Amino acid sequence: MNLAFPYAFDSRGRTAEVGRERHIRELIEQVLFTAPGERVNLPTFGCGLGRLIFEPLSTELSATSQFLVQAALTEWLGSLIQVGEVQVEVRDAALHVTVSYLLRRSQTLRSDSFVLPGGPS
């Protein structure tokens, strides 16, 4: 078992745990939405997609963000997954990211979607 992200307690008051597939999904989410420089001990961790929410949508931005995501996931999670297709789009003031990948250990294909809300909170 692996620790849940974000850190939480289970119904018994112990540290919450998740299975391997869910853990990998949570690791992908951390890479996607962490800005480089945000983690003191890992200053190059993440890909910083959050700063793209307010950029004008264009073909170039879409291609750049897809490359950014693939590179970051390969660098940080390459031993766990093989990244396939990445789709990044802005809808309703939120960033929507879909990542298709192969779990290396089980050779299982997966596709997960992630949403980063934008605008004032």
N, C-alpha and C positions, 0 to 999 in steps of 0.2 A: 504494500500500500504506500501511497504518497500523500504528503500534506496537501490539503485543499488550499486553493488560492481564490479569493483572499483568505487569509488566516481566519479560522473560525473554530468554534467549539461544537461538538456533536451533542446529541440528546443526553449523553452520560456525563457531560462536562469535561470531556477529554478533547484533545486536538482532533479536529475533523480530518478524515482521510478520504481519498478518492482512488478509483481504479486507474490503471496505467493509461488507457485511452483518454479519459477525462483529464488526467494530469498533463498529458501532452497537449491537449487542447488549451489548457490553462497556460502552459508555457508559451504556446504560439501567441496567445492574447497578450502576455507580458512583453514579448518581443515587439509585437505590432504597436502597442500603445505606450511604450517607454521611449522617451526622448534620449538620444545620446547625451551623456553628461549628467543625467538625472540620478544615476547610481554612483555613489562616491567610489566604491571599490571596483566597479566595472564601468569606467567612463565611456567606453565605446559600445556598451550594450544597448540594443533597441534599434528602431528605425525611425521613430519620430513622426509617424503619420499624422498625429494630432495637429501639427502646424499646417497641414494641407487643407484643412476644413474651409478656411477662408480664402483660398486661392481660387481664381477663376477656372472653371472646368474647361479643359482642352484635351486634345488628343495627346499632346506632348506631356501634360501633367499626368494623364492616365498611364502612359507608357513609363514615365519616370517612376511613378509610385509603384507600379508592378515590379520594375527592376529592383527598386529599393527594398521592397518586401521580400522578394526572392533571395536577394543577396544576404539580408539580415537573417532570415530563417535558415538559410544554408550554413551561414557562419556559426550561428549559435545553437542550432538544433540539427545540424547535418548528420550527426551520429544516430539520431532517433527517427528522423523523417527524410523522405526524398520529396522535395517540393515539385508539384506538377503545375497546375494552372493557378494564377492569381488574378482576381478581378477586384478593382478598386473603383468605387463611384461615390459621388456626393448626391444624396437625396434628402430632401426635407431638412436641410441644415444639419445633416449627420453623415458621417463617413461610414460607408458599408464596404466591408472587405470579405471576400470569399476566397478561401484557400483550399485547393485540392492537393492531397498529399498521400504518400505511401508510408505506412508505419513499417519501418525496417524490420523490427523483430518478428512481427506476425505476418508481414507481407499483405496487410489489409489496406485497401484504398479507402480514404475518408475525404469528406468535404465539409468544412465548417465555415459558418458565417459569423462575423463579428461586427458590432456597431459601436461607433464612438460618437455620442451626441455632441453637437456643436451649439454655438450661440450662447447667450447669457444663461446662467443657471439660477 
